[in-house]
Amino acid sequence: MKKIELDYLSIYDILPTLLVLSGLPAGEDMEGRVIKEIFSEEFLRKFPPQYIKSYEGIHTESCEDISFSLDKQTISGVEKRLKALGYID
C-alpha cells in the first residue's frame, strides 16, 4: 500500500468524504471538501465525486429509499486505508 501524507484536514472534510464514499453527492455549500487523496485513481474513475448545490431544504419521510453498495474489494481497500491512517484497528 502506498503511504500518503495529507498536509491539512479539517473535521468538516469528513461529511463530504463519507457522502462520496457512500455513493451520494457532496453539497457544494458544505464547509469541508472531499478528501480525494485517500482514494485510489481507480476508485475515483469508477466513482467520481458528484456534487449538488445544497442539501438545504431536502426532506424525506425516511432513509429507507436511500441505498448503495460497494464491492468487497472496494470495502477492503477502504478498510486498509483507514487502518493505515490510524482510524481503525
Secondary structure as the mmCIF struct_conf table of DSSP 4:
data_model
#
loop_
_struct_conf.conf_type_id
_struct_conf.id
_struct_conf.beg_label_comp_id
_struct_conf.beg_label_asym_id
_struct_conf.beg_label_seq_id
_struct_conf.end_label_comp_id
_struct_conf.end_label_asym_id
_struct_conf.end_label_seq_id
BEND BEND1 ASP A 7 ASP A 7
HELX_RH_3T_P HELX_RH_3T_P1 ILE A 11 ASP A 13
HELX_RH_AL_P HELX_RH_AL_P1 ILE A 14 LEU A 21
TURN_TY1_P TURN_TY1_P1 SER A 22 GLY A 23
HELX_LH_PP_P HELX_LH_PP_P1 PRO A 25 PRO A 25
STRN STRN1 ALA A 26 GLY A 27
TURN_TY1_P TURN_TY1_P2 GLU A 28 ASP A 29
BEND BEND2 GLU A 31 GLY A 32
HELX_RH_3T_P HELX_RH_3T_P2 LYS A 36 ILE A 38
BEND BEND3 PHE A 39 PHE A 39
HELX_RH_AL_P HELX_RH_AL_P2 GLU A 41 LYS A 46
BEND BEND4 PHE A 47 PHE A 47
STRN STRN2 TYR A 51 ILE A 52
BEND BEND5 LYS A 53 LYS A 53
TURN_TY1_P TURN_TY1_P3 GLU A 56 GLY A 57
BEND BEND6 GLU A 61 GLU A 61
BEND BEND7 CYS A 63 CYS A 63
TURN_TY1_P TURN_TY1_P4 GLU A 64 ASP A 65
HELX_RH_AL_P HELX_RH_AL_P3 LYS A 72 ALA A 84
TURN_TY1_P TURN_TY1_P5 LEU A 85 GLY A 86
BEND BEND8 TYR A 87 TYR A 87
#
